[in-house]
Amino acid sequence: MARTGTFQFGFPRFHGAVREIVLLTVGIWILLVLLTAFHSPLAGLVLGLGALNPSVVVHDWAIWQFLTYGFLHLAPGHIFATMIGVFFIGSSVQEVTGKRAFYELYLSSLIGAGILGFLLSLTGYIGAGTALGAGAAGNALLMVFYLFYRGASIYLFPFPFQIPVKWVVIIFAGIEGAYWLLNGFMLFFLVNLLGLGTGYLWHKFMWRRAGLANVIEDRIFGLRNSYHRWKRRRAGRKFQVYMRKHEHDPKQYFDEYGNFKPPDDTEKKNGGKGGWIN
């Protein structure tokens, strides 16, 4: 979906998945601030359990960290920047995707970037330390915003001139990449950088297929239908065995494919011409 023209950010409606995600994330941050002030050991425990730490994932199978890290923030500037991005960029994306698909994008980008960062950290050369914050999801939203409004230019405060969306993506990617290189290939910046990639993958493979939930639903119904077809074939084989035991020729009732043969027209009452359904 390519859109052209100028896109100027105002104050979008604070509703839907964007509101719920922002309120939940800010609420968790306030709780962490209070715990840090009044019970720092408990705050450390929450961060230790929720932040993405590859060593903890490996030794304790803490796979929930692939999601929980995206809702943990410490520095006020960090959560302010990410939630502002989710509010302004995310609201425009949500207008196109709807609430459910927006949740799929947001959560799958967090999980995908977390898993990729974890796998790369296993090399021992990159991805050191821990990761937390919604930066990966924010970058995914930026990438999807670009893919929805590919040819647009935007006004971004405090710049008084228009910036093409593709250059905004390139600038953010360059900044994230520079931070990653200058800070010893840390996992924190790696996961944020991977968020751009997970946003692109979501748009390419999930958005055109009506969302992850519909794909899973189609798979489930396909498996269920396959099971019912197998049961019908099995019942047909059992019936053929039954007919042989009672000295009836199954070929009188089944064709070479195992389907029931239609009755002769002369057997139909009142000369009806209804069809036969297997």
C-alpha positions in Angstrom: 0.0 0.0 0.0 2.0 2.9 -1.3 0.8 6.4 -0.4 2.3 9.7 -1.5 2.0 13.3 -0.4 2.8 15.1 2.8 2.2 13.6 6.2 2.1 16.0 9.1 1.8 14.7 12.6 -0.9 16.2 14.7 -2.3 14.8 17.9 -4.1 11.6 16.9 -6.8 9.9 18.9 -5.5 8.1 21.9 -7.5 4.9 21.5 -7.4 1.2 20.7 -4.3 -0.9 21.0 -2.0 2.2 21.1 -3.7 3.5 24.3 -3.7 0.1 26.0 0.0 -0.6 25.2 1.1 2.9 26.3 -0.9 2.8 29.5 0.3 -0.7 30.4 4.0 0.2 29.7 3.8 3.5 31.6 2.1 1.7 34.5 4.9 -0.9 34.7 7.5 1.9 34.6 5.9 3.8 37.4 5.8 0.5 39.4 9.5 0.0 38.8 10.3 3.5 39.8 8.4 3.1 43.1 10.0 -0.3 43.7 13.5 1.1 43.0 12.8 3.9 45.5 11.3 1.9 48.3 12.3 -1.7 47.8 15.3 -1.9 45.4 15.9 -5.7 45.8 12.4 -6.4 44.5 12.9 -4.0 41.6 16.1 -5.9 40.8 14.3 -9.2 40.9 11.6 -7.9 38.5 14.3 -6.7 36.1 16.2 -9.9 36.4 13.2 -12.0 35.5 11.8 -9.7 32.8 14.7 -8.2 30.9 16.1 -10.2 28.1 19.3 -11.9 29.3 20.6 -14.7 27.0 22.4 -16.5 29.8 19.2 -16.7 31.9 17.3 -17.9 28.9 19.8 -20.7 28.3 20.2 -21.8 31.9 16.6 -21.3 33.2 14.6 -21.6 30.0 13.2 -18.1 30.7 11.5 -17.9 27.2 9.0 -15.3 28.6 11.8 -12.8 28.4 11.4 -12.6 24.6 8.2 -10.7 25.3 8.5 -9.1 28.8 11.7 -7.2 28.0 9.7 -4.9 25.7 7.6 -3.6 28.6 10.4 -2.7 31.0 12.1 0.7 31.1 14.2 2.5 33.6 15.4 5.9 32.3 12.6 8.5 31.9 14.1 9.7 28.6 14.0 6.1 27.3 10.3 5.5 28.0 9.3 9.0 26.9 11.0 8.6 23.5 9.6 5.1 22.8 6.1 5.9 23.9 6.0 9.1 21.9 7.0 7.1 18.9 4.3 4.4 19.6 1.7 7.2 20.1 2.4 9.2 16.9 3.7 6.6 14.5 1.7 3.8 16.0 -1.6 5.7 15.7 -1.1 6.2 12.0 -0.3 2.5 11.5 -3.3 1.4 13.6 -5.6 3.4 11.3 -4.6 1.1 8.5 -4.2 -2.2 10.3 -6.9 -2.1 12.9 -6.6 -3.1 16.6 -6.0 -6.8 16.3 -3.4 -6.6 13.5 -1.6 -3.8 15.4 -1.3 -6.0 18.4 0.1 -8.8 16.2 2.6 -6.4 14.7 3.7 -4.9 18.0 4.1 -8.2 19.9 5.5 -10.3 17.0 8.2 -7.6 16.4 9.2 -7.7 20.1 9.3 -11.5 20.1 11.0 -11.8 16.8 13.7 -9.2 17.5 14.3 -10.8 20.9 14.7 -14.3 19.5 17.0 -13.1 16.7 19.1 -11.1 19.1 19.3 -14.1 21.5 20.4 -16.4 18.6 23.1 -14.0 17.5 24.3 -13.6 21.1 25.1 -17.3 21.1 28.0 -16.7 18.8 29.8 -15.1 21.6 30.9 -12.2 19.5 27.9 -9.9 19.4 24.9 -9.3 21.6 26.5 -9.0 25.0 24.6 -7.8 28.1 20.8 -7.5 28.4 18.0 -5.8 26.5 14.9 -4.0 27.7 12.5 -1.4 26.4 10.1 -1.1 23.5 12.7 0.2 21.0 12.4 -2.9 18.8 8.6 -2.5 18.5 9.0 1.3 17.9 11.4 0.7 15.0 9.1 -2.0 13.6 6.2 0.5 13.6 8.4 3.0 11.9 9.3 0.5 9.2 5.6 -0.5 8.6 4.7 3.2 8.6 7.2 3.7 5.8 5.8 0.7 3.9 2.2 2.0 4.2 3.2 5.6 3.3 6.1 4.8 1.1 6.2 8.0 -1.0 5.2 10.5 1.7 7.2 13.3 3.3 6.6 14.3 6.9 7.1 17.2 9.2 8.9 16.2 12.4 9.4 18.6 15.3 11.7 20.6 15.5 12.7 20.6 11.9 10.8 23.2 9.8 11.1 21.2 6.5 9.7 18.0 5.1 11.7 14.8 5.3 10.9 11.8 3.1 9.9 8.8 5.2 12.5 6.6 3.7 15.2 9.0 4.9 13.7 8.9 8.4 14.1 5.1 8.4 17.6 5.3 7.1 18.6 7.9 9.7 17.1 5.9 12.5 18.8 2.7 11.2 22.2 4.6 11.0 21.8 6.0 14.6 20.9 2.6 16.0 23.8 1.0 14.1 26.3 3.6 15.3 25.2 3.1 18.9 25.6 -0.7 18.4 29.1 -0.4 17.0 30.3 2.2 19.5 29.0 0.3 22.5 30.7 -3.1 21.9 27.9 -4.8 19.9 25.6 -4.7 22.9 22.3 -6.7 22.8 20.3 -3.7 23.8 21.1 -1.8 20.5 21.2 -5.0 18.4 17.6 -5.8 19.4 16.4 -2.3 18.6 18.1 -2.5 15.2 16.5 -5.9 14.5 13.1 -4.3 15.1 13.3 -2.6 11.7 13.8 -6.1 10.1 10.9 -7.7 12.0 8.6 -4.9 11.0 9.5 -5.5 7.4 9.0 -9.2 7.7 5.6 -8.7 9.3 4.5 -6.5 6.4 5.8 -8.9 3.8 4.6 -12.2 5.2 1.8 -11.5 7.6 0.0 -8.3 6.5 -0.9 -9.6 3.0 -2.2 -12.8 4.6 -4.7 -11.0 6.9 -2.7 -11.4 10.0 -1.1 -14.1 12.1 -4.4 -15.1 13.9 -6.1 -15.8 10.6 -3.1 -17.8 9.3 -3.1 -20.0 12.5 -6.9 -20.3 12.3 -6.7 -21.5 8.7 -4.0 -24.1 9.7 -6.2 -25.4 12.5 -9.3 -25.7 10.3 -7.2 -27.4 7.6 -5.9 -30.0 10.1 -9.5 -30.5 11.4 -10.8 -31.1 7.9 -8.0 -33.5 7.1 -8.8 -35.5 10.3 -12.5 -35.7 9.2 -11.5 -36.9 5.7 -9.3 -39.6 7.3 -12.2 -40.7 9.5 -14.5 -41.1 6.5 -11.9 -43.1 4.6 -11.3 -45.3 7.6 -15.1 -45.9 8.0 -15.3 -46.8 4.3 -12.6 -49.4 4.6 -14.2 -50.9 7.7 -17.5 -51.1 5.8 -15.8 -52.9 2.9 -14.4 -55.4 5.3 -17.8 -55.9 6.8 -19.4 -56.5 3.3 -16.7 -59.1 2.4 -17.4 -61.0 5.6 -21.0 -61.2 4.7 -20.3 -62.4 1.2 -21.3 -59.2 -0.5 -19.2 -57.7 -3.3 -18.1 -54.2 -2.3 -17.8 -53.3 -6.0 -21.5 -53.3 -6.1 -21.6 -50.3 -3.8 -18.1 -48.6 -4.2 -16.2 -47.3 -7.2 -12.5 -47.7 -7.7 -11.9 -44.6 -5.5 -13.8 -45.9 -2.5 -16.8 -43.6 -3.0 -20.4 -44.9 -2.9 -21.9 -45.4 -6.3 -25.0 -43.4 -7.0 -28.3 -45.3 -7.1 -29.9 -46.1 -10.4 -32.4 -43.6 -11.7 -35.1 -46.4 -11.8 -34.8 -46.8 -8.1 -35.8 -43.2 -7.4 -39.3 -42.5 -6.3 -41.6 -40.4 -8.6 -38.9 -40.3 -11.3 -36.9 -37.8 -9.4 -33.5 -36.6 -10.8 -31.8 -35.5 -7.7 -27.9 -35.7 -7.6 -25.9 -38.0 -5.6 -23.4 -36.6 -3.1 -20.5 -38.5 -1.6 
